[in-house]
Amino acid sequence: MTVSPFSAPGAPSAERVFFEFFAGGGMARAGLKGWRCDFANDFDPMKAAVYAANWGDDHLVCGDVAKVKPSQLPGRADLVWGSFPCQDLSLAGLNKGLGARNDNEHTRSGSFWPFWSIITALKAEGRAPRTLILENVYGALTSNQGRDFTAICEAITEAGYRFGAMVIDARRFVAQSRPRLFIVAVDETVALPDGTISQTPEAAWTPARLQAAIETLPRSVRGHHVWWALPVPAEAPPLFSDQIEEEPADVAWHTPAETRKLLAMMSPLNRAKVKTAQTLNRRVVGGVYRRTRPDAQGRKVQRAEVRFDEVAGCLRTPAGGSSRQIILVVEGDRVRSRLLSGREAARLMGLDDDYVLPARYNDAYHVAGDGVVAPVVTHLARTLIEPILAWDDAASAMVAAE
């Protein structure tokens, strides 16, 4: 389904205000064009330094979210963005889960609960944000046998919000396959314009796993769930090959011997992909990840797997060598390889080239790999959040005028 962004006639054009938790390098801010951030928080000093280099630090608090006090957040935000840590909800984090709501020994993803205590405190003060967006890995739907997703949805409804969940793959916006769960919540007192809710789940954003997760929610929680009518972007995403630098500043091209070693790690199927690319008489760019796979005897061996569909694999944080994506450039008989550069990683997250990256390669890759894709944020804001807020402003103005 494709719909046009709704705009309320006569709605105030005041600058929108948001708070960003687990801000990283401020990629939600990069996507919220025209918005003003009055508060940002992240635990990691390196990421906070990157945030400050790009957006300033007058509103930035670097430290544990559990130590943030509601009094540090000024006024009432139109939106709170929370990309809470995903490690314990993903396969890489061994699915440890959120932890108990009142558990003082939180896992990293368990920092959701201290964050949520701030939201409930703001609610008690009459300063609850009108809208919330929570973002996490796709695995959040099934983490801890689905109990984590249920706990998040219960917390949202208990705080007086209706909500809708979507799985958005960034490949609709950038040259990277990156499916992520987005939970968009709106205060129950906020008026919703026609066209923002769909009567049925929309195929573009609702895989079977999400529908199943919603169906298993308690009936009282499901009563607060809606299917958002989010339009599909009309423009085609950029191509992976167009993101590649010929002379990157932070990584070097592999030697021919290193490239041959990489090719030797490929299965017959993946080597055949390279041979096909060599016959196309043009420059072909692929993304490579090293993965552990069983061989014919069932032994675990490291394999290099390549894709040539103009879409990069999902960026990961560089905890180990295998998590770093490699690019393979094929031009006939000439085959070159190297690590994806920090700037290329940033481009795959939809960041402009004037975005300031840390000088150290691992830090640049980490900031990008841990972030949210900026054009996805822009799309959610322009086609859903801003129309809802404009409609609510117009409705409030009409009531005040009566």
Protein Blocks (a to p, Z undefined) as FASTA:
>chain_A
ZZdddddehiacbdcddddehklnolmmmmmghiacfbdcdfblklmmmmmmmnopklcc
cddfklpcfklpgcjdfbdcddddfklmcmkloononojfklcbbcfklmmmmmmmmmmm
mmmnopacfbdcddddfklmmggghlmmmmmmmmmmmnopacddddddfklmmccdcddd
ddddddfkbccdehiacfbdcfklmcfklmmmmmmpcfklmmmpccddddddfbdcddfk
lmpcfbdfkbccddfklmmmmmmmpcfklmmmmmmmmmnopacdddddddddddfkopac
ddddddfehpacdddddfbfklpccddddehjbccdddddfklmmmmnopafkbccdfbl
klmmmmmmmmccfklmmmmmmmmmmmmmmmmmmmmmmmmmZZ
